[in-house]
Amino acid sequence: MKWSNVSLPFCTEVCKKLILSVIEGVKANLEDGNCFEKFDENNLVVGPSGKVMFKHVRFFPTTYEAKRAMWKNTHDFIESLFGEKTIPKDIEHLLSLINKQTKVLLYTVHPSLESHSERGWCFTKMHEHIKFKITAAQKNMILMKVPYHEKWRTIANQNAVLHETINFIYSNYGRLPKFNEKGVLYTEIEIQLHEAEMFLDFIRHGTANRLQRNISLTPHQHELILLVMYPLLLPLLQEAILDVLGEPEFRKILLRSVLEVTMEDMKLLEMCDGGCYTCSCFQFVRWIMCFFTCFVLSELC
């Protein structure tokens, strides 16, 4: 069955884990006050668990310029993994943050690095917090930053699964009438707030009630559909929560390592002569670029 005519790239689970491991390694070394020269695939070791470690890199003291250079190197390296292929939109958002070197807190918890099995839970936590645990003013500020508020219904109707969800109980996602109860026109802001909230409710209900649909699919398939149809929803919603609620509150809600990466695994293991490091406990595995390829979803969605 062909569920949609939409076809967009997305990252494999292996690709996500390796990107996260590189970011964790750079971040861990910077937090220890270490900077090192530009690295490439020749400076990386992939351990049995799939985690990445660095080897044969020279250290020097951390400076503002050196720190910026390391993050720029990280950005360019991740970008190079895709070669001539299209970079997924959610990864582009992560790369944009790294390139600007802003909101470092998001790098290791970015939704683009979430496994498909965790994406639904990630959204549910954000949705419930927005819906029930913050002030009305904070909620509205976040809703104003929600993407796809103008076209989420149009996008949903391009996919058989989402079309069935939106029409299951259509009154749940109704548009505002032209006038309010007092006969006054709704403002553009009021309409945007309503549409954004309807969109988030639609995603939540689709995740929770997927077994009620006639089209049978697994949680993994459903999250894949949402990723392809609304690739920037989770990244921009997460960023909006950080912008509005601030870092302390954000840490309470969402901050965790997307994949369990042991910090010790990210650090360089054994110093040898000349100030370079080596990972002798693992056999060096040269990266094969196709290993990181993003595949195109053509039939599922």
N, C-alpha and C positions, 0 to 999 in steps of 0.2 A: 504494500500500500504506500502510495506517495502522499505524505502528509502536508507537504508545502513545496512551493517553487523557490524558496529562499535557500541560498547556499553561501555559507560564510566559513572562514577558517576558525579553528579553535585549537587550543593546546592539548596535547596528550598529558596523561598523569605523570609520565616520566619527564617530559619537558618541564612541567611545573616544579617537580621536586628538584631537578637540577638547577633551575634558575633560582629557586629559594635557597639552595645550599650555597651557591655563589654569593648571594646577597648576605646570608648569615655569616659567611666566612669573612667578607670584607668588613661587615659591621662589627664582628667580634674583635678583629685586629685593630680597628680604629678605636674601639672602646678601651683597648689595652694600651693605647698610645703608639701604635705601630702603623707606619705607612710603608708601602713597598712599591717598587717600580712597576711600570706597565706590565700586565700579565696577558697571556693568551692561552690557547688550549695546551701548549707545551708545559705550562706551569700548573696544570691541574691533574689531580688524581681522583679517580672515581673508586670509592671503596665498595666492598661487597654489598653494603646496604643501599648503595646508590648515592650516598652523600659525597660531596666534593671537598677535597682538601687541596692546599696549595703546596708547591715544591719549587725549589731553586728560584726564590725571589729574594731580593736584597732589601733589607730594612733601612729606614732612616727616620729621624724624629718627625713627629707629626707637626705640620704647620697648616695654616688655613689653605694655602695654595696646594699643598700636597694632598690634603683631605679632599678638596674639590677635584683634583686630578684623579684620585682613586675612584670616586663615584662616577666621574665622566668615563673612565676606563670600563667600569662595571656596566654602564649604560651601553657603550659601544660594543662591548663583548656580547651582551644579551641580544642586542639588535643583530649582530653578525650571525647568530645561530640560525636565523631564519633565511639567510642567503637572499635569493631572489623571490622567495615566497612572501605572500602578504602576511603582515604581522596582525594577529588578532586585535580587535579594538580594545579589549580589556587589558591586554599586555601593553598596547600603545599608551594607555592611561598610566600604567605603572612606570613605563619608560619616561613619560613626560614628567612625572614627579621626581624621578631620579635625575633627569637632565636638569631640572630646575633646582634640585637639591633642597626641596621643601618637604615638610611633613614626613620626615624620616620614620616617624612612628608607624606609618602605613606600609612601609616597604615589605616587612616580613609577615604582615597580616592581610595583605592585599587580596581581594576576592579572586583576582585572576590566577592566584596560586592555590586556591581552595580545590580540594578534590571534589568531583561531582557529588559524591556521597555526603559531603558537608555543606554544600551550597544552600540547600533548603533550610538547614538548621541555622546557618549564618543569617539568612534573610529573616527567618522567624524571630530570632533574637532582636534584630534591628526593628522589625515591624512592631513587635509587642512593646518595646521600649518607647518608640515614637507614639504609639497609640495610647498607652496607659500610664507611663511613668515620668512624663515631663509636663511642663506647663503648656497651656494653650499657645502662648506666644512662641515658645521654643518649637513646638510642633509645627506651627505655621511657617516659621523660618526654614525648617527642614523641608517641608512640603514644597516651598517655593523653589527649592533646588533639585527636586525630583525630575529626572529626564523623562522623555516620551509622553509627557502629560497631554500634549496636543494630538498625538497620533497613536496612542497605545491600542485603541479599539481597531483602527485600521490595520495595524501590525498583527493583532490577534486574529483577525479574520483572514489573514493569509495562511494560517496554519489550521489544519483540521482539528487537532487536539485543543488548541486555545480557543478556536471558534466554538467548539462544543462547551467549553468551560464558561465562556462569556454568555452563552445562550441557555445554560442550564437553569439559572434563575435570573433572567435578564433584568428584572426590576432591581436586583442588587447593585447594578452598575449603571443606573439611569443618569442621564444628563440633567443639569439644572434647567428648570423652566426659564423663560425669558424674564419673568418678573417674580419677585419674592412675594410673601404673604401680604405685604403692605402695598403692593402694586408698584414697587420701585425696581428699576432694572438692576440685575446683578452686575457688579463691577467685574472687570477683567481679572482682578486679583482673586475675588471670590470664586470665579469660575475655575481659575487655575488651581486653587487650593482644593476645590471639590474634585476636579479631575485627577489630581495627584493622589488624593486619598483613595478614590475609587480604584485607581491603578494598583496601588499597594494592596488593597483588599483583594483585588482580582488575583494577584500573584499568590497571596496567602491562601485563598480558598482553593486555587488550582493545585497548590502543593498538598494541602490537607485532604482534599476530596478527589484525588485523582482516580481512586478505585471506583467511584460512582459513574465514571464515564463509560460509554460504549466502546471506545477505542482503548484497548488494553495496552499498557506500557509500564515499564519498571520506573522506580524513582530516578535511576540514572538517566534513562531516556527522557524523562520529563525535565530534569534539570538541564540536559543538553539542549532541549528545545528552547527553554528560557534563555540559556546562554547565547544561542544563535540569534534568537528573535530580539532580545533586549540585552545586548552584550555589555552596555555601560550602566545598567541599573544598579547592580551591587557596588561597583567601584564609586560611582558618584553619590549614592546614598550613604555609603560609609564615610566618604569625605565630607558630606554635608553634616553628618552627626559630629564629626571631629570639629568642624568649623563652628558649629552652633553651640555645642555642649562643652567644648574644651577638652584638653588632654586628660585631666583627672577623671572626668566622668566617662570619657571614651575608654579609658583603661578598665574601668569597672565593667563595662558592657562587653567589649570585643577583644581586648588585647590578649593575644595568645599567639604562639607560633602556629602557623597554618599547618605545618607538618612537623612532627616531633624531630627536631634537629638538636643533637647533643652539642653544646657549645665547645666541649673539648675536642670533638671531631673536626670542628671548623678551624681550630688553631694549628699552626704549624708545629710539627711534632719534635723534630730533633735538629739542633743546630750543629752545623759542621763548619770546617775552616772556610774563611773568606766571607763569613757573615751571611751565607745562604742557608736555606733550610731544605731538608729532604724528608720524604715520607717513605721510609724503608720497609714499613710493615705491610705495604700494599704494592702489588705490581702495578706499574704505570699503565693506564689504559688510555690510548690516544682517542680523543673524541672523534666520532664519526658524525658528520653534520646531519646526515639523514636521520640519526637517532633522535634529533631534536625537532624533526619536521612537524609542522602543524598540518593536520589533515583537514580536508574540506568535507563538511557535512552536506551530502547531496541528496540522500534518500530519506534519512531519518526525519529531517525537518523540511 
